[in-house]
Amino acid sequence: MDAIVIGRVREFLDVYRSGNLEEALKKLRELEDFVERLLSVTRDAKALALALNVYMAIPLYEDMIKIKMKIEKA
């Protein structure tokens, strides 16, 4: 389960680092949906801890993406 979470995070980070902010925001939403579903169904403590850490970081990345998008438009 951990590998799946880490893979999803890597997918998002690859898109984010590529500079395609609109696609990164889309991937972030997909990651958020995935982690929310995972948190509601898994009983694996390690996977829960990892998913919770990812879930807590999502708003920070969302803010960073939105700020970068505003800077690019200016």
N, C-alpha and C positions, 0 to 999 in steps of 0.2 A: 504494500500500500504506500509505503514511504516513497518508493521509486516513482510511482504515478504522480504524487504530489510534487516531487522535485522536478519531474519532467514537465509538468504544467507550468511551474514557476520558470523553468529555463526557457520554455516557448515564449512566455511573456517577456522575459528579459531580453531575449534575442531580438524580438520585434521592437522593444523599447530602445535598445541600443542602436538599432538600425536608423533611428530618427523618424520613423513613420509613426507619428504621434496618434493619428486617428485610429490606425490599426492597433497600436499599443493600448489605447483606451478600450477598444473592442475586446482584445485579449484579456485585459484586466477584468472586464465584466464577466467574461467566460470563466476566468479563474475564480472570481468571487462566487459565481453560481456553483461551480464544482466544489469549492471548499464548504459552502453552506450545506450542500447535500451530504458531503462527507461527514461533516460535524454532526449531522442528524442521524446517520446510520451506523457509523463505525463504533466499535467498542475497544479497538486497539489503542492503548494508552500512548504509544509512541506516535502513531499516526494522528491521534487527536492533538497532541502537543505541537507537532509540526504544522498541522492544518490551522490551529489556533494562532500560531505565530504568523503564518502567511496572512490569515484573515485580518489580523491587527495591523499589518503593514499596508494593506490595500488602500486605505484612505490617504496615506502619505504619498504613495505613487500616483494616485488619482490627482491629488493637488499639484504634484510636480508636473504631471503631464498637462494639466490645464494651464498652469503658469507658463510653461514652455510654449504652448499653443498661442497664448495671448502675446507673448514676446515676439513670436514669428509673424503674427498678424500686424504688429505695430511697425 
